[in-house]
Amino acid sequence: MRRRGRAVVTEEETRVLVSVEFLAQAKVAAGEARCEVELADAATPRELLRQLVERRPTMAPLAGCNGEAVPLLLFVGNEQVDWDDGRPLRDGDRVLITSPMSGG
């Protein structure tokens, strides 16, 4: 048993580890191609983004930190996911973050 603020926590918190890969402008802003991020169990994509920006402030302009929509694309596994998707990330998820690309 341990204390957190006024709350008493009787179980160990479950944590999840996700692998993150950055491409294009996201890679430049992050300053690296990949990393692993440990999150609280049931963390959402938005919580992942918050943690990434805390550790890499250079990502803030791409992360919608001024109240704008996030101009980055997010993929969990092979599925494109919205940043505000409430679906929790799971241990072992592979996440890809990239900027939209156009061309023809």
Residue, then its C-alpha position, 0 to 999 in steps of 0.5 A: m500500500r502506498r499514498r498518492g496525495r490523499a488517496v491510498v493506492t492498494e494495487e500497483e498501477t498497470r503501465v503499458l509500453v508502446s513503440v512510436e515511429f516518427l516519419a516526415q516532419a514529425k521525425v524532424a520535430a521529434g529529433e529521432a525516428r523511434c522511441e518507446v513510451e511508457l503510459a498509464d494503463a488505458a491511456t488514449p492517443r491524446e495522452l500519448l501526444r501530451q507526453l510526447v510534447e512534454r518530452r519533445p517541446t519541438m513537437a508542440p507546433l505540430a501537435g495542435c498545442n495552440g488549440e488547433a486541430v492536430p495536423l499529424l496523422l496517427f496509426v496504431g498498428n495498420e489502422q489510422v486513428d483519430w487523436d481524440d479516439g477514446r480507445p485505450l492504447r495497449d501494451g505492445d502497440r506500434v504507433l506511427i506518427t507522420s505529417p499528411m503528404s500530398g503529391g501526384 
